[in-house]
Amino acid sequence: MAEILSNQRLSRDFYLMETAFPNTTGMGQFYMLRAWKEYPILSRPISAFDAGPDKVSFLYKTVGTGTEIFSRLRPGDEITLQGPLGNTFPEVSGSIAMVGGGVGIAPFNLAARRIKAASPESRIDLYLGFSDEAVLVDQFSAAADTVTVNVGGFITDEIDPSRYDYVFTCGPEIMMKVLFEKCRASGCGDKLYVSMENRMACGIGACLVCSCRTVHGNRKACKDGPVFRAAEVFG
Ligand code: FES
């Protein structure tokens, strides 16, 4: 169990929840969260937005019963956290673009901070796409060299992937596919890593709910991922 330290509404449906939890999370990892005993039964997979020795925070969007329950939690309430789970984005250095759409922006705060801490000479450009209202732009700006925001359009229009050594992406599958095609067209499909936001039930590789098809056969997004080389998933 973790205590809720804050649970701030950022926009119509985005929230940032900070919890007291003694753990260190890798870039791109997620937790299974629940704040109920029975209904709606399954825990919800949420990416870590930030993490330190005593805290883990989560950026989430209210999209159904479970996340609506999260949005009503107050400081001092408790939540069950299972994690950190899954693999991580590769710990690379150089010029790196991180492209997030919707709540898929969440892992890139931690990823940008970790890479900058490990290799301050690395250049990190963040590309954040929102359907209606941008959130946390100041916080992302503090983590990266540049931040490009697109509201209501296509964030993939903003990036020239050929400028980068690596590109990381997380968000709607259609957005990630478009980015993969853009990378492939410029001869750099192999530099793109995607984080798959599949539906999950167990979060630990036991139920197959999160299966995704790859060139190597079916893989579990919760255990083999959520981070894959894009060419494995879309190639
Ligand atoms: Fe159960 Fe991935 S969520 S195997």
Residues whose N, C-alpha, C, O or C-beta is under 5 A from the ligand:
A	BS01	FES	M200 A201 C202 G203 I204 G205 A206 C207 L208 V209 C210 K220 C222
